[in-house]
Amino acid sequence: MTQLQGCRPEPLSGYLKALGVLRILAEQGPDPQIKGYWQDNCFQLVTSMNAEAIVAFFLNQYQPTPLVAPWNASTGFYEKDRDSMKATLQTMRDSGCDRLKVYRDSVAKAQKAVDDLGLKEPKDGKDKLLKRLRNTLPDEAVRWLDTCALIGSDDLRFPPLTGTGGNDGNFEFSRSFMQQLQELFDFGTGEAIPEAAGLLKAALFGETLPGMPFNGSIGQFNPMAAGGVNATPGYMAEPRVNPWEYVLMLEGILLFTAAVTRRYESNNDGSLAYPFMVRPSLVGYGSAADENARAELWAPLWGQAVGVKELQILFNEGRAKLGGRTARDGVDFVRAIATRGVARGITAFVRYSFQERNGLAYFAIPLGRVEAKANASVDRLGAIDGWREQFRRMAQDDNAPKAIKTASRRLETVLYEFSVGKVKLIEVLIALGEAEQTLGRSMKFTIDKGIRPLWIDDPKEADAWIDEANDQSSEFRLALALAGAGLRQRLVQVRQRGNSKPEWFKENDGKTIWTSAGLIDNLAIWLQRADVEQNPESREILDDAAIAQALNQPFVGLVDIEAWLNESVNPERLEAMARGLCLIRPKRIDISQDFKAIPADYALLKLVHHRHLVASQVSSVFKQAVIAQDMTFPRVPTLLTVLARGDGQKATALAIARLRSSRLKPALDDRGLIMSSDRTRLVAAALAFPLGAWAIARLLRQVRLLDDPDDPKDKPSEQLAN
């Protein structure tokens, strides 16, 4: 085994250089069975060749792949090109050594194609030129064409890894390749120059080069070597590149091949598919919001030795699949990793983003590594794929409000972090809830764009979302109960009839009452609004259908009510969770049948606000029959109004009077309980959290027997009937 300390996954030039070494040694060297893998942050070769043999091969036997690109300007093939460019090409034509024979032939055939078409510059007939070159160039030269350009049936496409057809701005890759070869070899004799050995050892094994200066540009593949402002302790730095670094890097790029794939799931249009390359997602790193990027490359790392043929299969077919489709962006790609939607054997990916720097050129910026670990929870995101893509496109509209753009970026960031295991599914729900809130504030733009409210209603999928999002907190259980109680229409202008899909509702019907006042105040307002909306016929008694509906919704336990009343619940997070949970078909979850002693002020008010007692549950809690049958006592019309005024003593007095008139005999003074205004607000808001029949019966027992509700001597003295 030979370790290449100079070939590391970062920067991109080091990664590509490792691929180039492996490819050239396998195709031209004495050990065609050579294999390679990544370990200890560098590339490892499994071969019979030692370091000295590898160096000797590249110095004496290596035949450069002919990189010619007459479809680009400034390559020396055209009359308008500068003399220095023509000189480089002429030097190659005049070379007489065997190692450059195929290169010379490729240059000659490329020039003939240009001349036969009568082109004065590439733009005069680029499509025709590319098609002719494909038919006339040697196979070795066609590899570069296929790496740089895709000749489709309708148009010409350029993979981002090689810029725009093998050049990046004014930097032309093939011309620079020939220039760097001149720094290493005598084109006349084919022999390596004296400095080539030291430069090669530095490129392969990381050896230092004291007193051996070199220059030249490496383009987008190594930002630190590109020079410019702040590249050194001084103000400016000249670009520097070891010629071998550049030559072997471009030899490695040839393992990437452009291809056409027809994405039937995406408008049925032919789209460019390039190995492990997707459109950018400006998320997952610190400066993401401020970047201008054109693509992302997810460079695979593998920990088992593989040969070039296996790598060619990996790179030619290396599409990250997500739900049967090809990953479209960085968020999709990291999701595909988590759901094993990539080739097996990959241990990690290095994420590169091609980002604009100084308004001049693009550089491959490494954004970190993502381990190839399975995360089954990521499968949940398939339920929001269509909505997410529509929301993302909507946010990219030039006329989209800034708040929508911010919400979209926030959602994409959370999706990325969830897919790499940094956050839980509940954070995705919170971000989705924030997105709906933002859409609701831009109603006209939202409706004009045709995006519907998100709704996960498949029972199996909805239950899975709730189960996996459950962080076992009081905030979650309280939020789920609010969502199941019809919170959504109070938050945003979304209405839903029966089992139909939710829709945006433009008219102001008074149901949406949420303000920026905070959760406590908004819950109190909700209760008052719901009281006003009640059907007069249902004010005295709840019909069976309403009771059944109430019994099917999520409830909270007394432990969570205690947490709310003790102010150990984070109301901001609770509200954020509730917004997200409103987007999912509700589900009842198991709650603790606890025997927490709840303060009397809440117990009194909740009993008379809830109004309904289930005889079987009351009997279960009291260990004897207390009421003969289910009972519903009349509402207290002014209760919520008094609570809204902050008069807790008056409100509890009204509650005591109601219970006495229903012969439930509360063990409390008729004058009510003294409560501060803040305490009254807190208790009033707590009435919005739905309790099950068992918890309501438990509250009744506490109101009747405040001192020791579990003392067997303390039994109700008589049986009460409705």
N, C-alpha and C positions, 0 to 999 in steps of 0.2 A: 504494500500500500504506500502511496506517495501523497503526502499532504501538501496542498497548495495554499500556503498562508497568504499569498497575494490575491487569492480569489475568494472574496467574501460576499455574502448576500447583499450588503450595502456598501457603497452606492450601487446603482443599477449597472454601471460599467463593470464592476467586479463580478456581479451575477452573470452578466452576458459573457464576460471573458471566460468564466469557468465552462459555460456551455460550448464556447468556441474551442477551447483546448480539447475537451472530450470529443467533439465532433471531428476535428481535424485528425486527432490521433487515431480515432476509430476508422476513418475513411482513407487515410493516407499512411498511417504508421504501421509498424511491424506487429502490433497486437490488436487485431480487429475485435477481439473479445473484451476489450477494455471497458470498464464500468466506472460509474461515479456516484457519489452521494454526498449529502451535507451532514457535517458533524463538527462540533466544537467551533461553530461559527465560521467555518471555512470549507472548501471543497476537497473531497478525498477521492483519489483515483485508485481503483483496484486494477492493477496491471503488472505485467512482468517487467515493465520498464522502470528503472530507477530515475532519480532526478537528473543525473548526468546524461542518461540516454534520451530523456525527454528534451533537454536543452540541445543536445547534438542533433536530434531530429529536426527541430524547428530551424536551427541555423543552417542545416545542410540539405534537407530533403523537402521541407514544407513548400507546397505550391499554392500561392494565394488564390482564393476564389475570385474569378473575374467579375468585379463590380463595375458595371458600366450603366450609365443612366442618361442617355441622350434625350430623354423626355424632359430633363431639367435644363434650365439655362445655366450658364457659367460652368459648363463641363468641358469646354474646348472643342465641341463638335460643330460649332457654328461660327460663321464669319465674324459676327459681332462680338464674340467672346474676346476677353483680354488676351494679350500675347502670353502672359504667364500661364494662363489656363491651357492655352493651346500647346505650350511648351511641355507641360506635364504629360499631356496625351501623346505628343510626338515622341517623348522619351520612351514611353511604353511601346509605341510602334517600332522604334528603332532597337528595342532590346533584342539581344540575340541568344539569351540563355534558355535552356530547356524548361526551367521551372516557371517561366512566364509565357510559354508557347500558347496555352489556351487563352491567356489574358490578351496576348497580341491578336489572336484570331478573333476574339470577341470584340475588341476595339475596331478592327477592320470591318467586321460585319455590321456593327452598329453604325459606323460612318457611312457605309454603303446604303443602309436603310434610310438614313437622313438624306443622302444625296439623291437616291432614287425617287423619293417623295418631293424633292425640290424644296425642302423646308429652309426658310431663312432664320426661323426661331421656333422653339418647341410649340408655342401656342398656336402655330399655323395648322397643326394637324396631329395633336398629341394622341388622340384615340387611334388614328390610323397607324401612327408610328409604333405604338405599343403592340398592336395586333401583328404588325409585320415583324417586330423584334421577337415576339413569342414564337414565330414560325421559322426564324432564320438564325437566331443566336444559338450557340452551344448550350447543352443542358445545364452546364455549370453556371452560365450567366443568367439563364432563365430563372434560377433560384432567387437571385436578387430582385428581378422584376416582380416575381410572385410575392416577395416579402414587402415590397414597396407599394405596389399598386394592385388593384383588383379590377379586372376588365369584366364588367357585368354586361348583361344584354341591353341595358338601357343607359347606364352612365358609368363614370369612372370614379372609383373610391380609393382613398388613401388611408391605410391603417395608421393610427396616431404614433405607434412605436417608432416609425421611421419618418416622423414629421409629415410633410406633404409630398409624398412620393420619393423620399430619400433625401430631402433637404429640410432645413429648419431656418426659415428666413433666408439670409444670404449664405448660410453654411450648408454646403453640398457634400453629402457623405461620401459618395464614390470618388469624387475628385480628391478629398482629403485622405481617403484610403490609399490612393496611389501615391500621394505626397508622403505619407507616413512610411509606405513601403520603401520609398527612395531614401529615407533616413536609416533603413536597416540593411538594404541590399544594393549591390552594384548591379544595375539593370543590364549592363553589358555582359558581365561574367556570371551573374547570378549568385555570387558569393556574398556572405554576410560581412558587413563592415566590422572593424575591430570592436567598436562599442556595443554591438548588437547583443553579445553574450551577457554583459553586465546588465543591460536594459531588460533582457529576457528574464534573468534571475530575479530582478526586482519585481517584474510584473507577475511572475509565477509564485515566487517563494517569499516575497515581501522583503528581500534584501535591500539595504540602503545603498544609495548611490552618491557618496561624498565626492564633491568636485566634478560631478558629471551633469551639467545643466542640459535641459531639454525644454522645448516649447512646442507650441501648436495648440489647436483647440480640440476639445472632445465633445463639444456641443451640449446637448440636453442631458447626457447620461451621467455626468458627475458634476453637480453644481459647485463643489468646493474647488474643482480644477478648472472651472470656467473663467476664473479671474473676475475683475470688476471691483465695485465698491465693497470695502470691508472684507475682502477675501484674504487679506494678510494684515499684520499689524499696521501697515501703512494705509494711505488713503485709497490707492488703486493697486491692482495686481494684474500682471499679464497672464493670459491663459497658459497652462502647462499640461502637457500630457506625454507620458512615456509612449513612444510609437507602438510598442508591442501591446500596450493597453488598448489603444484604439483599434489596431488591426485584429486582435483576437476578439474584441468586443463585437465588431461587425461580423466576424465569422460566426459568433454565437447567435446573433440575431437571425441568421438563416434557418434556425430551427423553428422559428415562427413563420407561419405561412398563412396568408390571407385566404379566406374562403367565403362563399356565399351560402347562406342558410335562409330558407323561407320560413318566417315566423308566422304560421297561420293564426296564432293567437293575437297577432298585432297587425291589424289592417291588411293582412295578406300581401304585404309588400316585400320585395326582396331586400334584405338588410345585410350589411357587412357583419360577419362574425369573425373575430380575431381572438386567438388563444388567450384566455384569461384577461381580456381587456373589455371594460365596460365604460359607460358614460360616468362622469364624476358625480359623487355625492359629497357635498361640502359639509361633512359631519365627521365626528370622531377624532378631531384634533383641535388644538387651541385656536388657531387663526382661521378656522374654516369659513367663517362668515365673510371674511374679507378677500377671499381668493377668487381668481379667474382661472379656471381649469378647463382643459379640453378632453381629458380622458383619465381613466385609472387603469393601471396594470397590477394584477394580483399575481406576483411571481411565486410559483410553487417551490417548496423545499421538500425533499424526500430523504428518509433516513435509511433506506435500503439500497444497495448497489444495483444500478440499472444501466443497460447499454443504450447506445444511440438509437437503435431501432425502437426500443421501448419508449424512449423520450420523444421520438418523432410521432409516435402514436398519441402520446400524452398531449403534445403541443398542437398536433393537427386536429385532434378531436376533443381537446381540453375545454369543453364548454361547461360552465357551471349551470346546472339545471335546477329549476325551482318550480315545483308543481307542473312539470311537463313542458315548461317553457325555458328559454335561455335567460339567464340573469341579465338585467338591463342596466343596473347601476351598482354602486358600491354597497348600498344597503341590501339589494338583492343578493349580491355575491356573498356577503358575510352570512346571510340567511342560508344560502345554498351550502356553505361550509358546515353550518350547524346541523343541517338536515341530510348530510352526506350526499349532497348533490354534485360532488366533484369526483375526479378519479381517485381510486383507492391507492393507498401507499403514500399519500402526501401527508406530511406531519405538520406543516405550517405554511402560511403565505406571507410574503412581504408585500405590503400595500404601497404602491407608488402612485402619486398623482402628478400629472403633467401640468404644471402651474406656470402662469406668466410671471416673470420677474423683471422689474424695472421697466415695464412696458415695452420690452424689446424682444424677448424670446421665452420659450417654455423650457422648464427644467423638470427632470424626474425627481420629485421630492419624496423621500421615504417617510411614510406616515406610521410606521410600526409594523409589528407582526401579529398575526392572528393564528392561534393554534387551531389545528383541524380537529376540533372536538365536537362530538355529537351533543345536541341540545334539543331534546324532543319537544320542549315547550315552544320552540320557534315555529313548529307546524301550525300553531294557532294563528299566525299572521296571515295564513292563506285566506282566512275569512274576510280580511279587509283589503285584499290586494286590489280589487277593482276600484274601490272607493279611494284608497290611498293614491293610486296612479292618477285618478281624476283630480284629486285635491292638489297633487304635486304640479300637474299641468296648469291648473287654475292659478296657483301661486306664482308661476313663472310668467303669467300674463303681464305685459307692461303696465296695464291699468289696474292691476291687483293692489288693493290697499296694503300698506306696509304691515299692518297687523296680521294679515293673512300670510304674507311672506314669512313673517317671524314665526307664526304658528306652524307653518309647514316645515321650516327648518328645525324647529323644536321637535316636531314629530319624527322627522327623519333621524335626528340625533338620538332620540330615545330608542327608535327601532334598531339602530346600529348598536347602541350600548346593550340593549336586551339580547341581541343576537350573539354578542361576544361574551355574554354572561355577567356584565357589569351591573345590570339592574334587573328587577323582577317584572313580571307581566303587569302588575298593578301600575307600574310607571307608564306603560304603554297606554293603558286605559285612561290614566290621568291626562296624558298628552292628547288623546283622542277627544276627551271631554273639553279640553282647552280649545281644540280646533273647532268643535261645534259652537262653543261660546263665541269664538271670533267670527265664524260664518254668520251666526245670528245677528251680530252687530253690523254686518254689511249685507243686509237682506237683499237689496236690489241686485248687487253684483253677484251674490250667491245664486239667486233664482235665475238671473240672466245666463249664468254659466251652466245651469242645468244639473248641478250637483245635488243629489238627494241626501237627506239625513241618513247617517249610518245606522244600521239595525242588524244585529246578529240574532236571528230568531230561530235558527235550527236548534231544536232542543238539545241534541247531543253536543253540538259545538258550543252553544251558549253555556251549558253546564260545565263543559271543560274549561272555558274561559274563567268562569267564576271560581271553580275549584283551584285552578292554577294561579289566579290572581290573589286568592285569599292569603293574606299575610298574618292571619290569626290575631289581628289587632281589634280593639274596640272600635277604632275608626272605620275599619272595613265593614264590620257587622252593622254598625249604625248606618253607614252609607248605603249598604245593600238594602236595608229595610226602607230607607227613604226612597231609593230608586224604585223599589217594588210598590211603593205607595202612590205612585203617579207624580214623582218630582219633575220629570222631564218637561212637561208643559208649563211648569212654574218657572223653569230656568230659561227656556228659549221658546220662540214661536214655532214649535213643532207640535203637530196634532196627529193622533192616530185613532182610527175608528175600528173597533173590534180587532180582527186578525190582519187587517190591511197594513201595508207598509206605512211608516210615518212620513209625513209631508210637511214642507214649510207652509206656514199659515200667515198670510200677509195682513189680514184684518186684525184689529185690536179688539179682542173679545174679553179682555180683562183677566184672563187666566194666567198670563205670564206676569209675575209680580216681582221677580228677583231684582234686587238693586245691589249697589256696592256697600250696603250698610253692614254686612257681615252675616254669618250664619245664624246667630242667635236671633237677631231682629228679623231676618227673612223667614225663619221658621214660624215665628209668631204671626207675621203678616200672612203667611200661607194658611195657617189655621183659621184666621179670621175670614180670609177670602173663601175658603172651603165651607165655612159655616154659612156664609151668605148664599153660596151656590146650591146648598142642599135643597132638594125637592120638598116643598111643604108637607107632602104626604108622608115623607120619611122622617120628619122631625120627631115624631112621637115613638116610632118603632122601626127597626131595621127589618126589611123583608128577608126571606130565606136566601134569596139569590145574593143579596148584599153581604149577608153573614158568611155564606160559602166563599164568596170572593175574598173577604177579609181573612178567612181561615187558610186560604191558599197562598197568601203573600208571605214574603220573608218577615220574620219577627226578630226582635232583639231580646237578650236576656237581661235579668236584673243586674248582673255584674257590669254590663255595659252602661246601663242607666246610672248605676252608682259611679262609674268612671266619669260620665258626663256631669253629674251633679257635684262631684268632687273637683271638677275642672282639671282632670288629668287627661282629658281628650284634647287633641289638637284640632280646633274647629276648621282651620284653613285646609288642613290635609283631608279632613272628613268631607268637606264640601267638594274638594278636587276629586276625591275617589267617587263620590256620589255622581258627579257629572259624567264620569266615565262609565260607571255601572248602569246609568240610564240608557246606554246604547245597546244593552244586552237584555234578552228575554230573562226575566227574574227567576230566581230559584231559591227555595227555602233551604237553609243550611242548618246543620245540627247546632243547637245552642245548649249551654249548660243549664240544667234544671237546678239552679242554685237556690240557697236559702238566705241570700243577702238581706240584711235589714235595711230597707230603703227609708229615707227621711219621710216623716209624716206629711209634710207639705206637698211633696210630689205624689205620694200615695193617694191622698184625698182628691187632689185635682185630676189625676189620671183616671181614677175610678168614675167620677162623674162626667168626665169628658168622653171616656170610652163607652159608658152607659150599659154595656151588655155583660151579663154574667151567665156562665155555663154551669148548670147545676152539678154535673158530674165532676167538673174540675174543682168547684168550690167544696164539694163533699170530700174529694181526694185530699185537698189541702187541710181541711178542718178535721179529717178523720171521722166525719159523721155528716149526716144530711143536714144542711143548713137552710137551703132553699128547696122548695118542692119541685121546681121546674126552672128552665132557663127564664131569665127575666131581663127586661130592658126598661130602665126607668127614664122619665122625661128629661130632656136637656135643660140646662140652666141657661136661659137666653142671654143673660148679661155677663156670663162668666169670662169669656175671652175679652170683652170690652174692659172689664175691671182689671184683668191681668195686664192688658195693654197700658193701662194707666199706672201700672207699677204698684197697685194696692193689693199686696199679697194677703194681708189680714182679712180684708173684705172678701177676696176670692175664696179663701179657705173657709170662711164663715158660710158663704153660699154653698160650698161643697158639703159641709157638715149638715146644713139644713136639708139638702137634697137627700143625703143618705138617711137622715132621721125620718123624713117623710116617706121613705121607701122601707122603713122598719128594719134598717140594717144596723142601727144603734152604734155609731162610732164612739169610741171611748175618748172623746175630746171635748174641750170647752166650746160652747156654742159661739163664743166671741171670735174664734178663728186663731190662726198662728201669726205671730209677729214676724214679718219678713222684710228685709231691705229691698230697695228697688232693684238692685242688681241681682239679688237672689230670685226675686219674682220673675225677672226676665229670663234667667237661666232655667227655672222650673217650667215657665210657660213654653219655652222652646222645646223642652224635653217631651212635652205632650205630643209632638209630631212623630215621635218614634213609636211604631206599632208594637204592641205586646201581644203575646199569645194568651189563650184563655187561662192556662196554668198560672202565668205571671200575674194576671189580673186578680185571680182568686187569692194569690199570695199577698197582694197588696191589701185586699179586703181583710185578711187575717191580721195583718200588721196594724191596720187602722182600728180594729176592734180590740186587739190585745197588744198594746205597744210595748209593755215592759219586758215580757218574755214570751214571744209567740210560740216557742217550742216546749213550754212547760205543760205537762199533761194535766196539771191541776187547773190550768186556766182554759176552761172550755166554755163555749157559748151556752147561755142558760136556757135558751129556747130555740125552737126551730122556726125559721122565718119562711114565709111563703110569699109568692108574688102578689 
